[in-house]
Every structure is written in structure tokens, then in C-alpha cells.
Amino acid sequence: MNFLEISRLAFVTAFYLYCLSFIFYVIAVTGKTWKNRDPKQHERKWGRISFATSSLGLLAHLIYCGTRWAYSGHIPVSNMYEFMTFLSMMIMIAFTVVFLIYRKILLGMFALPVAILVMAYAAVFPQEVQPLIPSLRSIWLYIHVTLAATGESFFAVGFAAGLMYLLRTVDFGSHDKSARRQKRWVEFTLFSIIIVVGFIVSVYSFRAAGYEAVFTQNTTNIDSQVEEDSTIGKEVYNLPPIVAPHNSTIESVQPFLGMDHALFEAPSWMKGVNAGRKFNTVLWSILSGIVIYALLRLILRRPLGQLLAPTLRGIDPDDLDEISYRAIAIGFPIFTLGALVFAMIWAQQAWGRFWGWDPKEVWALITWLYYSAYLHLRLSRGFQGKKASWLAVLGFLVVMFTLVGVNLIIAGLHSYAGTD
């Protein structure tokens, strides 16, 4: 067994241990109300089991990282699969650090699903080890990417604690206008997470079914008006085509629900490489998320927020507010160094400029400005409680759009990070 096989086995082991740990955290939190149980003793017992299981998962995750690094000769962050897997590992490290400080078992019930979702999202992408492209062959790859992921991992813990605070403090039984608005926004946040689940479910489902549709796309060199400069390329879809690539024809398609053609063609401004396929993936993620959310509502017969809220009754909301703030305060300077300062130094060496308005650079700056505003409002304007928690929740949605949305929707110099 070589290092690559060990890394694959360690990846799967870590994923299942995280899932098992999440189940244990749920038992620790919800099972303490069982009859004939000492709630505190039950919570302590299952809390120790949960943390031990998640720590074993983190150990397996570290083995994955080390063995893949040994096999490839470079830190495994060079494509979307590697980076998102590394990010999920850093989320678990950040969770472990915060947990050891505050000892709040309930945090695992919300932080573990974030790491699991990021890890499942990573597994959607091609997992082959690829040689580094020239612009990535630099010591700055280790510094820039690892620090940026570390900062984002603490933002993820801040998000989990902020969402917990909102679920703890929003009055789901009230019908006044303010409460209804807050309930809708909490539900929208949970729905946004379900969309990511929808993406993962749809990709895995059609991949297991072996679905494929092939389009022949005619592209023209926009710098030339000569018709001979037109080239013909192929785009392979692994999801049924809702939208076809711009200026394309179907070469082959497997019918799905009687549909053997795309519903419409991508607009003319979507001419980038794989632009139509990426747009199609976004549409499928949203549709799948809507179906999963609707099924959950139909089965549970109440909003997801209202279902989760009772699990937090025994926790002090001020503790959650403090955890969210401290996690973001730790992550911000790390993110500043990794995603901005060292990123600009590397950009100067790789591309001859510190700043180039590349989409990923722009959204990294937006993320930094957002969390700068969060800390400013928190420290100088007294933003605490619900206001700060809403900022923490929305901030991580910005982070996820920077990591996921930009790769799926916008083409740029950072597109080597992965495709769908």
C-alpha cells in the first residue's frame, strides 16, 4: 500500500468518524432529557465520547494530509478537492481549540456538520494527484493558502456559534413583526446550507447513475473577425442539462424524465470555459436544495429553526456570543496575513503585480472588509448579541461564496483551484 492509498483510506475514515462523532454529540445534547437519566452525567459521558471520536477523526485527517503530501511532494491544497479537504481539517482544528477553551459540548453539534459538508463537497471534485502548475511552485503556496484556510476555519466556528445564538434567542413562538422577520432569516440561513447539501446529493446521484451529456460548442476568437478563427470544443455534463453552453449543439445526451435537450441556452456573456456547465450546476444545486428542504418541511411539519431551537435551551446565550466573537477575533489576523498580505507578495512574484482585480482577489478583499467592519462595530459601537451574531452568520456566507460561488460562477486566474 503506497502513500496515496493510505491517504484515500484516511480520508474516508476521517469522514465517517466525523459523522459518528456528530451523532454522539446529538445524543449528548438531546439524550440528557431521557427518563431515569442524570442529565449532567449523561452529557459529560457522551461529551467525552463525542470529543474522543472527533479527535480520532482529526488524527485520520492529519494522516490523509501527511501521506498525500509525501506522495505528491507538495502540500495538498493545489486543486479544489485538496483545498476544501484541507479547509475541513482546519475547521476541525479550530473547533478543537475553541472546544478545549470553552468546553461547550453543544458547539460540536453545529461545528461538525460544517466540517462534514465541506469534506463531502470536496469529494465531489476529481481526486487525482496533479503536478503543480508553474505559478503554484512557490513557498508562498504553503504560507498563503494554509493561513487563509486557517483564518476561514475560525470564521466557520464563529458562524456555528452565531447561528446557535440566534436559534437560542429568537422567539419562534412569537408572531410579532420583528420575530417573524428574524425567523425567516434564520430559516433562509438553514436553507442556504441545504443548497450545498443539494449540490452534493445531485452530483453523487447522477455520478452513480453514470449520467453524461456532451455538447459541441463553437467559440470564436473575439480578437479577430475572421470566421476561420472559430474553434470547436466539447463540454461534458454530468448533470442533466437545464441550460446548454452558449452557441452549442447536442452531440449526445441521456434522456432524464423524458427530457432529451436543454431547456434554454446560456446567454452570450457566458462564453468562458465551462461557463454553461457551471451555471447548470448552480441551477441543479438550487433545485435540489428546494426539493430536499420541501421534503424536510413535509416530514417534520415545522420550520427547521423551530425544530433545532429547543436543543439550546440549557445554554447561556452570552457564552455563545463570546465564543463567536473570540473565534472571529482569532481568525481575522490570520486571514489578513494569509489571504491579503502574503497573497499580494506571491501575486507580485507570480504575475508581476500586487493586485489585479481577479474575482477571487476581489472577494477575498470583500471578506476582509466585512470582518473588519464586524470587529469595528463590535469593539467601538457595542454590537453584541443578535446584531453581532447576524454579522457572524452572514460573514461566513460571504466566505463560502468566495470559496464556492466564485469557482462555480466566475472565471479568473484562480480557476485552477478546481471546477465542478
Secondary structure, 3 states (H helix, E strand, C coil): CCHHHHHHHHHHHHHHHHHHHHHHHHHHHHHHHCCCCCHHHHHHHHHHHHHHHHHHHHHHHHHHHHHHHHHHCCCCCCCHHHHHHHHHHHHHHHHHHHHHHHCCCHHHHHHHHHHHHHHHHHHCCCCCCCCCCHHHCCHHHHHHHHHHHHHHHHHHHHHHHHHHHHHHHCCCCCCCHHHHHHHHHHHHHHHHHHHHHHHHHHHHHHHHCCCCEEEEEEECCCCCCCHHHCEEEEEEECCCCCEECCCEEEEEECCECCECCCCEECCCCCCCCCHHHHHHHHHHHHHHHHHHHHHHHHHHCCCHHHHHHHHHCCCCHHHHHHHHHHHHHHHHHHHHHHHHHHHHHHHHHHHCCCCCCCHHHHHHHHHHHHHHHHHHHHHHCCCCCHHHHHHHHHHHHHHHHHHHHHHHHCCCHHHHHCCC
